[in-house]
């Protein structure tokens, strides 16, 4: 708890993390706010992808919706991180998952 008696934004979340097999099934409206800092390149890329989706499908996609979709796709992949030695290794593992799953 912070000095103000409110949950600290940067407090550890380990105590409330459940294994994936024990995760309750949540509806899309059950969400928790998370703050993430992105680079300008990442924000511009998300915006470009959202525009591409809108042009191709007519569906208006917000950044947050795209990020949630990316995370859900990643979580379904069951990647194994045992051999990763750095954040670059992890980035390459994740990139391979998305390239492998690319629709034909």
DSSP file (Angstrom, degrees, kcal/mol; ACC not computed):
  #  RESIDUE AA STRUCTURE BP1 BP2  ACC     N-H-->O    O-->H-N    N-H-->O    O-->H-N    TCO  KAPPA ALPHA  PHI   PSI    X-CA   Y-CA   Z-CA
    1    1 A X              0   0    0      0, 0.0     6,-0.2     0, 0.0     2,-0.0   0.000 360.0 360.0 360.0 145.6    0.0    0.0    0.0
    2    2 A X    >   -     0   0    0      4,-2.9     3,-1.6     1,-0.1     6,-0.1  -0.239 360.0 -95.4 -80.4 176.5    1.1    3.5   -0.7
    3    3 A X  T 3  S+     0   0    0      1,-0.3    -1,-0.1     2,-0.1     5,-0.0   0.762 125.9  57.8 -63.5 -25.1    1.3    6.3    1.9
    4    4 A X  T 3  S-     0   0    0      2,-0.2    -1,-0.3     1,-0.0     3,-0.1   0.435 118.9-110.2 -86.6   1.0   -2.1    7.4    0.7
    5    5 A X  S <  S+     0   0    0     -3,-1.6     2,-0.3     1,-0.3    -2,-0.1   0.607  81.3 119.9  81.4  10.8   -3.6    4.0    1.5
    6    6 A X  S    S-     0   0    0      1,-0.1    -4,-2.9     0, 0.0    -1,-0.3  -0.739  77.5 -84.6-106.4 157.7   -4.1    3.2   -2.1
    7    7 A X        -     0   0    0     -2,-0.3     2,-0.3    -6,-0.2    -1,-0.1  -0.385  49.0-117.3 -59.2 129.7   -2.7    0.3   -4.1
    8    8 A X    >   -     0   0    0      1,-0.1     3,-1.7    -2,-0.1    -1,-0.1  -0.555  12.8-138.5 -71.6 129.5    0.8    1.2   -5.3
    9    9 A X  T 3  S+     0   0    0     -2,-0.3    26,-0.2     1,-0.3    -1,-0.1   0.786 103.3  44.2 -58.0 -30.1    1.0    1.3   -9.1
   10   10 A X  T 3  S+     0   0    0      2,-0.0    -1,-0.3     3,-0.0     3,-0.1   0.171  82.8 129.8-105.0  16.7    4.4   -0.4   -9.0
   11   11 A X    <   -     0   0    0     -3,-1.7    -4,-0.0     1,-0.1     0, 0.0  -0.395  68.6 -94.6 -70.9 149.7    3.6   -3.1   -6.4
   12   12 A X        -     0   0    0      1,-0.1     3,-0.1    -2,-0.1    -1,-0.1  -0.280  26.5-159.3 -63.3 149.3    4.5   -6.6   -7.2
   13   13 A X    >>  +     0   0    0      1,-0.1     3,-1.7     2,-0.1     4,-0.5   0.348  63.3 105.0-109.5   4.1    1.8   -8.8   -8.7
   14   14 A X  G >4 S+     0   0    0      1,-0.3     3,-1.0     2,-0.2    -1,-0.1   0.833  73.1  61.5 -56.1 -35.7    3.3  -12.2   -7.9
   15   15 A X  G 34 S+     0   0    0      1,-0.2    -1,-0.3    -3,-0.1    -2,-0.1   0.719 110.9  38.3 -67.6 -19.9    0.9  -12.8   -5.0
   16   16 A X  G <4 S+     0   0    0     -3,-1.7     2,-0.5     2,-0.1    -1,-0.2   0.359  87.5 111.4-112.5   6.4   -2.1  -12.7   -7.4
   17   17 A X    <<  -     0   0    0     -3,-1.0     2,-0.3    -4,-0.5     3,-0.0  -0.705  48.5-165.0 -85.2 125.3   -0.7  -14.5  -10.4
   18   18 A X        -     0   0    0     -2,-0.5     5,-0.1     1,-0.1    -2,-0.1  -0.781  30.6 -96.2-104.3 150.8   -2.3  -17.9  -11.1
   19   19 A X    >   -     0   0    0     -2,-0.3     3,-2.0     1,-0.1     4,-0.4  -0.321  41.3-109.7 -58.1 151.8   -0.9  -20.6  -13.3
   20   20 A X  G >  S+     0   0    0      1,-0.3     3,-1.0     2,-0.2    -1,-0.1   0.824 118.7  58.7 -56.0 -33.3   -2.6  -20.5  -16.8
   21   21 A X  G 3  S+     0   0    0      1,-0.2    -1,-0.3     3,-0.0    -2,-0.1   0.707 108.7  45.4 -70.9 -18.1   -4.4  -23.7  -16.1
   22   22 A X  G <  S+     0   0    0     -3,-2.0    -1,-0.2     2,-0.1    -2,-0.2   0.349  81.5 124.2-105.0   4.6   -6.1  -22.1  -13.0
   23   23 A X    <   -     0   0    0     -3,-1.0     2,-0.1    -4,-0.4    -6,-0.0  -0.456  64.3-121.9 -66.9 131.7   -7.0  -18.8  -14.6
   24   24 A X        -     0   0    0     -2,-0.2     2,-0.6     1,-0.1    -1,-0.1  -0.433  29.3-106.1 -68.5 148.5  -10.7  -18.1  -14.3
   25   25 A X        -     0   0    0     -2,-0.1     2,-0.3     1,-0.0    -1,-0.1  -0.680  45.5-165.0 -78.4 122.1  -12.6  -17.6  -17.6
   26   26 A X        -     0   0    0     -2,-0.6     2,-0.2     4,-0.1    -3,-0.0  -0.762  18.0-120.5-108.7 150.6  -13.2  -13.9  -17.8
   27   27 A X    >   -     0   0    0     -2,-0.3     3,-2.1     1,-0.1    -1,-0.0  -0.510  35.6-105.1 -81.5 159.9  -15.5  -12.1  -20.0
   28   28 A X  T 3  S+     0   0    0      1,-0.3    -1,-0.1    -2,-0.2    -2,-0.0   0.695 120.9  60.6 -59.8 -17.3  -14.0   -9.4  -22.3
   29   29 A X  T 3  S+     0   0    0      1,-0.1     2,-1.2     2,-0.0    -1,-0.3   0.613  80.9  90.8 -86.4 -11.1  -15.5   -6.7  -20.0
   30   30 A X    <   +     0   0    0     -3,-2.1     2,-0.3     2,-0.0    -1,-0.1  -0.724  62.2 150.8 -84.5  98.8  -13.4   -8.0  -17.0
   31   31 A X        -     0   0    0     -2,-1.2     2,-0.4    -5,-0.0    -2,-0.0  -0.867  38.2-148.8-129.9 160.8  -10.3   -5.9  -17.4
   32   32 A X        -     0   0    0     -2,-0.3     2,-0.2     2,-0.0    -2,-0.0  -0.999  28.9-115.6-130.0 134.5   -7.6   -4.4  -15.2
   33   33 A X        +     0   0    0     -2,-0.4     2,-0.4     2,-0.0    -2,-0.0  -0.502  35.6 178.9 -73.1 131.6   -5.8   -1.2  -16.0
   34   34 A X        -     0   0    0     -2,-0.2     2,-0.5     2,-0.0   -25,-0.0  -0.999  20.5-140.0-133.1 134.5   -2.1   -1.6  -16.7
   35   35 A X        +     0   0    0     -2,-0.4     2,-0.4   -26,-0.2    -2,-0.0  -0.837  23.3 177.9 -98.4 130.1    0.3    1.3  -17.6
   36   36 A X        -     0   0    0     -2,-0.5     2,-0.5     2,-0.0    -2,-0.0  -0.997  21.8-142.0-131.3 133.8    2.9    0.5  -20.3
   37   37 A X        -     0   0    0     -2,-0.4     2,-0.3     0, 0.0    -2,-0.0  -0.854  24.6-172.1 -96.1 125.4    5.4    2.9  -21.7
   38   38 A X        -     0   0    0     -2,-0.5     2,-0.1     1,-0.0    -2,-0.0  -0.832  24.0-111.4-116.3 154.2    6.0    2.5  -25.4
   39   39 A X     >  -     0   0    0     -2,-0.3     4,-2.3     1,-0.1     5,-0.2  -0.368  32.8-110.1 -74.9 163.2    8.5    4.0  -27.8
   40   40 A X  H  > S+     0   0    0      1,-0.2     4,-2.8     2,-0.2     5,-0.2   0.893 121.2  54.9 -60.3 -40.1    7.4    6.5  -30.5
   41   41 A X  H  > S+     0   0    0      1,-0.2     4,-2.3     2,-0.2    -1,-0.2   0.908 108.4  48.2 -59.6 -43.5    8.2    3.8  -33.1
   42   42 A X  H  > S+     0   0    0      2,-0.2     4,-2.4     1,-0.2    -2,-0.2   0.913 112.8  47.5 -65.2 -43.2    5.9    1.3  -31.3
   43   43 A X  H  X S+     0   0    0     -4,-2.3     4,-2.5     2,-0.2    -2,-0.2   0.932 113.2  48.1 -63.8 -45.6    3.0    3.7  -31.0
   44   44 A X  H  X S+     0   0    0     -4,-2.8     4,-2.3     1,-0.2    -1,-0.2   0.888 111.8  50.4 -62.4 -38.9    3.3    4.7  -34.6
   45   45 A X  H  X S+     0   0    0     -4,-2.3     4,-2.5    -5,-0.2    -1,-0.2   0.908 109.8  49.8 -66.5 -41.7    3.5    1.1  -35.7
   46   46 A X  H  X S+     0   0    0     -4,-2.4     4,-2.6     2,-0.2    -2,-0.2   0.928 111.7  49.0 -61.0 -44.5    0.3    0.3  -33.6
   47   47 A X  H  X S+     0   0    0     -4,-2.5     4,-2.1     2,-0.2    -2,-0.2   0.907 110.9  50.0 -61.7 -42.1   -1.5    3.2  -35.2
   48   48 A X  H  X S+     0   0    0     -4,-2.3     4,-2.3     2,-0.2    -1,-0.2   0.916 111.7  47.8 -63.0 -43.8   -0.4    2.1  -38.7
   49   49 A X  H  X S+     0   0    0     -4,-2.5     4,-2.5     2,-0.2    -2,-0.2   0.905 109.6  53.0 -64.9 -41.2   -1.6   -1.5  -38.1
   50   50 A X  H  X S+     0   0    0     -4,-2.6     4,-2.1     1,-0.2    11,-0.4   0.903 110.7  47.7 -60.1 -40.9   -4.9   -0.2  -36.7
   51   51 A X  H  X S+     0   0    0     -4,-2.1     4,-2.7     2,-0.2    -2,-0.2   0.892 110.3  51.8 -66.0 -40.1   -5.4    1.9  -39.9
   52   52 A X  H  X S+     0   0    0     -4,-2.3     4,-2.4     2,-0.2    -2,-0.2   0.909 110.1  49.0 -62.5 -41.8   -4.5   -1.1  -42.1
   53   53 A X  H  X>S+     0   0    0     -4,-2.5     4,-2.6     2,-0.2     5,-0.6   0.917 111.8  49.1 -63.2 -43.1   -7.1   -3.2  -40.2
   54   54 A X  H  X5S+     0   0    0     -4,-2.1     4,-2.0     1,-0.2    -2,-0.2   0.916 112.9  46.6 -64.7 -42.4   -9.7   -0.5  -40.7
   55   55 A X  H  <5S+     0   0    0     -4,-2.7    -1,-0.2     1,-0.2    -2,-0.2   0.893 118.3  42.3 -65.1 -39.2   -9.0   -0.2  -44.4
   56   56 A X  H  <5S+     0   0    0     -4,-2.4    -2,-0.2    -5,-0.2    -1,-0.2   0.831 134.9  12.6 -77.9 -32.7   -9.0   -4.0  -44.9
   57   57 A X  H  <5S-     0   0    0     -4,-2.6    -3,-0.2     2,-0.2    -2,-0.2   0.629  87.9-122.8-121.3 -20.2  -12.0   -4.9  -42.8
   58   58 A X     << +     0   0    0     -4,-2.0     2,-0.4    -5,-0.6    -4,-0.2   0.408  68.9 133.7  83.8  -2.8  -13.9   -1.7  -41.9
   59   59 A X        -     0   0    0     -6,-0.6     2,-0.7     1,-0.0    -1,-0.3  -0.698  57.5-132.6 -84.3 127.2  -13.5   -2.6  -38.2
   60   60 A X        -     0   0    0     -2,-0.4     2,-0.5    -3,-0.1    -9,-0.1  -0.719  27.4-168.6 -81.3 116.0  -12.3    0.3  -36.0
   61   61 A X        -     0   0    0     -2,-0.7     2,-0.2   -11,-0.4    -7,-0.1  -0.922   7.0-152.6-111.3 125.6   -9.4   -1.1  -33.9
   62   62 A X     >  -     0   0    0     -2,-0.5     4,-2.3     1,-0.1     5,-0.2  -0.589  28.8-112.3 -90.0 158.1   -8.0    0.9  -31.0
   63   63 A X  H  > S+     0   0    0      1,-0.2     4,-2.9     2,-0.2     5,-0.2   0.925 118.4  52.4 -52.9 -47.5   -4.4    0.5  -29.8
   64   64 A X  H  > S+     0   0    0      1,-0.2     4,-2.3     2,-0.2    -1,-0.2   0.870 108.6  50.2 -61.5 -36.9   -5.6   -1.1  -26.6
   65   65 A X  H  > S+     0   0    0      2,-0.2     4,-2.2     1,-0.2    -1,-0.2   0.906 111.8  48.3 -66.4 -41.1   -7.7   -3.7  -28.5
   66   66 A X  H  X S+     0   0    0     -4,-2.3     4,-2.6     2,-0.2    -2,-0.2   0.918 111.0  50.0 -65.2 -44.0   -4.7   -4.5  -30.7
   67   67 A X  H  X S+     0   0    0     -4,-2.9     4,-2.5     1,-0.2    -2,-0.2   0.919 110.8  49.6 -62.1 -43.8   -2.4   -4.9  -27.7
   68   68 A X  H  X S+     0   0    0     -4,-2.3     4,-2.6    -5,-0.2    -1,-0.2   0.898 111.2  50.1 -61.8 -39.6   -4.9   -7.2  -26.0
   69   69 A X  H  X S+     0   0    0     -4,-2.2     4,-2.5     2,-0.2    -2,-0.2   0.911 110.5  49.5 -64.6 -42.2   -5.2   -9.3  -29.2
   70   70 A X  H  X S+     0   0    0     -4,-2.6     4,-2.3     2,-0.2    -2,-0.2   0.918 112.2  48.0 -61.5 -43.4   -1.4   -9.6  -29.5
   71   71 A X  H  X S+     0   0    0     -4,-2.5     4,-2.9     2,-0.2    -2,-0.2   0.921 111.3  49.9 -64.6 -43.9   -1.2  -10.7  -25.8
   72   72 A X  H  X S+     0   0    0     -4,-2.6     4,-1.7     2,-0.2    -2,-0.2   0.916 111.1  49.6 -61.7 -42.6   -3.9  -13.2  -26.2
   73   73 A X  H  < S+     0   0    0     -4,-2.5     4,-0.5     1,-0.2    -1,-0.2   0.901 112.9  47.6 -61.0 -41.0   -2.2  -14.6  -29.3
   74   74 A X  H >X S+     0   0    0     -4,-2.3     3,-1.4     1,-0.2     4,-0.5   0.918 108.7  53.4 -65.2 -44.5    1.1  -14.8  -27.5
   75   75 A X  H >< S+     0   0    0     -4,-2.9     3,-0.6     1,-0.3    -1,-0.2   0.819 105.3  54.9 -63.5 -30.8   -0.5  -16.5  -24.4
   76   76 A X  T 3< S+     0   0    0     -4,-1.7    -1,-0.3     1,-0.2    -2,-0.2   0.648  94.7  72.4 -73.3 -14.3   -2.0  -19.2  -26.6
   77   77 A X  T <4 S-     0   0    0     -3,-1.4    -1,-0.2    -4,-0.5    -2,-0.2   0.731  85.0-146.9 -78.6 -23.4    1.5  -20.0  -28.0
   78   78 A X    <<  -     0   0    0     -3,-0.6    -3,-0.1    -4,-0.5    -2,-0.1   0.931  24.5-168.8  55.9  49.4    2.9  -21.7  -24.9
   79   79 A X        -     0   0    0     -5,-0.4     2,-0.5     1,-0.1    -1,-0.1  -0.364  15.0-135.2 -68.3 148.3    6.4  -20.5  -25.6
   80   80 A X        -     0   0    0      1,-0.1     3,-0.3    13,-0.1    -1,-0.1  -0.936  18.3-175.2-110.3 124.8    9.2  -22.0  -23.6
   81   81 A X    >   +     0   0    0     -2,-0.5     3,-1.6     1,-0.2    -1,-0.1   0.304  49.5 111.6-101.7   7.9   11.8  -19.5  -22.2
   82   82 A X  T 3  S+     0   0    0      1,-0.3    -1,-0.2     3,-0.0    -2,-0.0   0.818  82.3  43.4 -56.0 -35.6   14.3  -21.9  -20.6
   83   83 A X  T 3  S+     0   0    0     -3,-0.3    -1,-0.3     6,-0.1     2,-0.2   0.515  86.2 113.1 -91.0  -4.2   17.1  -21.1  -23.1
   84   84 A X    <   +     0   0    0     -3,-1.6     3,-0.1     1,-0.1    -3,-0.0  -0.503  34.6 173.9 -72.4 132.1   16.6  -17.4  -23.1
   85   85 A X        +     0   0    0     -2,-0.2     2,-0.3     1,-0.1    -1,-0.1   0.471  63.7  17.9-113.3  -8.4   19.5  -15.5  -21.6
   86   86 A X  S  > S-     0   0    0      1,-0.1     4,-1.8     0, 0.0    -1,-0.1  -0.948  82.1 -98.7-154.8 170.0   18.5  -11.9  -22.4
   87   87 A X  H  > S+     0   0    0     -2,-0.3     4,-2.4     1,-0.2     5,-0.1   0.819 123.0  57.7 -65.7 -29.4   15.5   -9.7  -23.3
   88   88 A X  H  > S+     0   0    0      2,-0.2     4,-2.2     1,-0.2    -1,-0.2   0.907 104.4  51.0 -65.9 -41.5   16.7   -9.9  -26.9
   89   89 A X  H  > S+     0   0    0      2,-0.2     4,-2.2     1,-0.2    -2,-0.2   0.911 110.9  48.7 -59.9 -42.6   16.5  -13.7  -26.8
   90   90 A X  H  X S+     0   0    0     -4,-1.8     4,-2.5     1,-0.2    -2,-0.2   0.913 109.1  52.5 -65.0 -42.8   12.9  -13.4  -25.5
   91   91 A X  H  X S+     0   0    0     -4,-2.4     4,-2.5     1,-0.2    -1,-0.2   0.904 110.1  48.9 -58.8 -42.1   12.1  -10.9  -28.2
   92   92 A X  H  X S+     0   0    0     -4,-2.2     4,-2.4     2,-0.2    -1,-0.2   0.889 109.8  51.5 -67.5 -39.2   13.4  -13.4  -30.9
   93   93 A X  H  X S+     0   0    0     -4,-2.2     4,-1.6     2,-0.2    -2,-0.2   0.937 113.0  45.0 -60.4 -46.6   11.4  -16.3  -29.4
   94   94 A X  H  X S+     0   0    0     -4,-2.5     4,-2.0     1,-0.2    -2,-0.2   0.908 111.2  53.1 -65.4 -42.0    8.2  -14.2  -29.4
   95   95 A X  H  X S+     0   0    0     -4,-2.5     4,-2.3     1,-0.2     5,-0.2   0.906 106.8  52.7 -60.4 -42.3    8.9  -13.0  -33.0
   96   96 A X  H  X S+     0   0    0     -4,-2.4     4,-2.4     1,-0.2    -1,-0.2   0.871 106.2  54.6 -61.5 -36.9    9.3  -16.6  -34.2
   97   97 A X  H  X S+     0   0    0     -4,-1.6     4,-1.7     1,-0.2    -1,-0.2   0.947 111.1  43.6 -61.7 -48.7    6.0  -17.5  -32.7
   98   98 A X  H  < S+     0   0    0     -4,-2.0    -2,-0.2     1,-0.2    -1,-0.2   0.856 115.1  48.7 -68.5 -34.8    4.2  -14.8  -34.6
   99   99 A X  H >< S+     0   0    0     -4,-2.3     3,-0.8     1,-0.2    -1,-0.2   0.869 111.3  50.7 -71.5 -35.9    6.0  -15.5  -37.8
  100  100 A X  H 3< S+     0   0    0     -4,-2.4    -2,-0.2     1,-0.2    -1,-0.2   0.837 111.7  47.6 -68.0 -33.6    5.3  -19.2  -37.5
  101  101 A X  T 3< S+     0   0    0     -4,-1.7    -1,-0.2    -5,-0.2    -2,-0.2   0.337  78.8 135.7 -92.2   6.0    1.5  -18.6  -36.9
  102  102 A X    <   -     0   0    0     -3,-0.8    -3,-0.1    -4,-0.2    -4,-0.0  -0.322  61.8-111.5 -59.5 130.1    1.1  -16.2  -39.8
  103  103 A X              0   0    0      1,-0.1    -1,-0.1    -2,-0.0    -2,-0.0  -0.321 360.0 360.0 -63.4 144.9   -2.1  -17.0  -41.8
  104  104 A X              0   0    0     -3,-0.1    -1,-0.1    -2,-0.0    -2,-0.1   0.426 360.0 360.0 -85.4 360.0   -1.5  -18.4  -45.3
